[in-house]
Amino acid sequence: MKTSSDSAVSARLTTAAANGERGDDVGVILDALRSIVRELRLASREAEQRVGVHGAQLHALRRLADSPATSLTELAERTRTDISSVSVVVSRLVEQGLVARKSADDDRRRLSLGLTARGRAVLRRAPETGTSRLLRAATHLSDREVHALATGLSKLVDGIDGTDD
C-alpha cells in the first residue's frame, strides 16, 4: 500500500543523507513513524471491516494458526507483545469463539491456546496484517540496519518516557 506520502519519506531521507542535516533526519523520523502508524491503523481497520477482528487480534490468530500455544507467555513471545496486551487480546478472541483455552494435557495448571473452527474460518477470509507487512519489510534490512533502528527507536522511546538519564 505504497502512497505518495511514503515516496515523500524516501525523498526526504535521501535529501537528509545528502545534506547531513540533523533537522532533516528528525523530519524523516517523524514522517516514517507517521507512515508506520498509518499503515498499522489502516490494516487494522481493514481487518475489522472484513472479518470483525482488529489487527492485534488477527496477528495473534495467525501465530496460533502456526501452532497452538502452551501459555500466554509463549504467545506473547511469538507475537513480540507484552503479556498484559496478549492477555486482553486472547480474552476477546475467546469471547468471540475464535480461540479455545483448555488445560494442557501434561499439566492441568497450564492453559493451552488454540484456534476454534470459527477462528480458522476467519483466518481464511482475513487480509494480511500491518504487523506482517512491517515484519516482511524488516527482512529487507541488513542485520546492522535492524540493530541501528532498534537501538535508535529504543532511545527515542526512552526519551519520550523520560528515562534517558
C-alpha positions in Angstrom: 0.0 0.0 0.0 2.7 2.5 -1.0 1.4 6.1 -1.1 2.8 9.4 -2.3 3.5 10.1 1.4 5.8 7.1 1.5 7.6 8.3 -1.5 8.0 11.7 0.2 9.6 10.0 3.2 12.1 8.2 0.9 12.9 11.5 -0.9 13.3 13.3 2.4 15.6 10.6 3.6 17.8 10.9 0.5 17.9 14.7 0.9 18.7 14.4 4.6 21.5 12.0 4.0 23.0 14.2 1.2 22.8 17.3 3.4 23.8 15.6 6.6 21.4 17.9 8.5 20.0 16.7 11.8 16.8 18.6 11.4 16.1 16.9 8.1 16.8 13.5 9.7 14.4 14.3 12.6 11.7 15.2 10.0 12.4 11.9 8.2 11.9 10.0 11.5 8.6 11.8 12.2 7.4 11.1 8.6 8.4 7.5 8.8 6.7 7.0 12.2 3.6 8.6 10.9 3.6 6.3 7.8 4.1 3.2 10.0 1.3 4.2 12.4 -1.0 5.0 9.4 -0.2 1.6 7.8 -0.9 -0.3 11.1 -4.2 1.7 11.6 -5.4 1.2 8.0 -4.6 -2.5 8.1 -6.3 -2.9 11.4 -9.4 -1.1 10.1 -9.4 -3.3 7.0 -9.3 -6.5 9.1 -12.0 -5.3 11.4 -14.3 -4.4 8.4 -13.6 -7.7 6.6 -13.6 -10.2 9.4 -14.6 -8.5 12.6 -11.3 -8.5 14.4 -8.7 -5.8 14.7 -5.0 -6.1 13.7 -3.6 -7.3 17.0 -6.3 -9.9 17.3 -5.6 -11.1 13.8 -1.9 -11.2 14.4 -2.4 -13.5 17.5 -4.8 -15.7 15.4 -2.1 -16.1 12.8 0.5 -17.1 15.3 -1.9 -19.6 16.8 -2.6 -21.0 13.3 1.1 -21.7 13.0 0.8 -23.9 16.1 -1.2 -23.8 19.4 0.5 -22.0 22.3 1.1 -23.7 25.6 0.7 -20.4 27.5 0.0 -16.7 27.3 3.7 -16.2 27.8 4.6 -18.3 24.8 2.1 -16.4 22.6 3.4 -13.1 23.9 6.9 -14.1 22.8 5.7 -15.3 19.4 3.7 -12.1 18.8 6.5 -10.0 20.2 4.0 -8.4 22.6 3.9 -7.9 26.3 1.9 -10.4 28.3 -0.8 -8.0 29.6 -1.7 -7.0 26.0 -1.8 -10.6 24.8 -4.0 -11.5 27.8 -6.5 -8.8 26.7 -6.4 -9.9 23.1 -6.8 -13.6 23.9 -9.7 -12.9 26.3 -11.5 -11.1 23.5 -10.8 -13.9 21.0 -12.1 -16.4 23.4 -15.3 -14.3 24.0 -15.8 -14.2 20.2 -15.4 -18.0 20.0 -12.2 -17.8 17.8 -9.8 -19.2 20.3 -10.2 -22.0 22.9 -8.5 -22.2 26.2 -8.1 -25.6 27.7 -5.9 -27.3 30.3 -2.7 -28.6 28.9 -2.5 -32.4 28.6 0.7 -32.7 30.6 0.0 -30.1 33.3 -3.6 -29.2 34.3 -2.5 -25.9 35.8 -1.3 -24.6 32.5 -3.6 -23.4 29.7 -3.2 -24.4 26.1 -4.5 -21.9 23.5 -5.7 -23.0 20.0 -7.9 -21.9 17.2 -11.5 -23.0 17.0 -13.1 -23.9 13.7 -14.6 -20.4 13.7 -11.1 -18.9 14.2 -9.8 -20.9 11.3 -12.7 -19.7 9.1 -11.9 -16.1 10.0 -8.3 -16.5 9.0 -9.2 -17.9 5.6 -11.0 -14.6 4.8 -8.6 -12.3 6.6 -6.3 -9.7 5.0 -2.6 -9.5 5.7 -1.9 -7.7 9.0 0.0 -4.4 9.2 2.4 -6.2 11.6 3.1 -8.9 9.0 3.8 -6.2 6.4 6.2 -4.4 8.8 8.0 -7.7 9.7 8.3 -8.6 6.0 9.8 -5.1 5.2 12.3 -5.6 8.1 13.6 -8.7 6.3 15.0 -6.4 3.6 17.2 -4.6 6.1 20.7 -5.8 7.0 21.5 -7.0 10.5 23.4 -3.8 11.1 20.4 -1.7 10.0 18.0 -3.6 12.2 20.3 -3.2 15.2 20.7 0.5 14.5 17.0 1.0 14.1 16.2 -0.9 17.3 18.8 1.0 19.2 17.7 4.4 17.9 14.0 3.7 18.4 14.6 2.4 21.9 16.5 5.6 22.8 13.7 7.7 21.3 11.1 5.9 23.3 13.2 6.2 26.5 13.4 9.9 25.8 9.7 10.2 25.5 9.2 8.3 28.7 11.8 10.5 30.4 14.0 7.5 31.2 17.0 8.6 29.1 19.1 9.8 32.0 
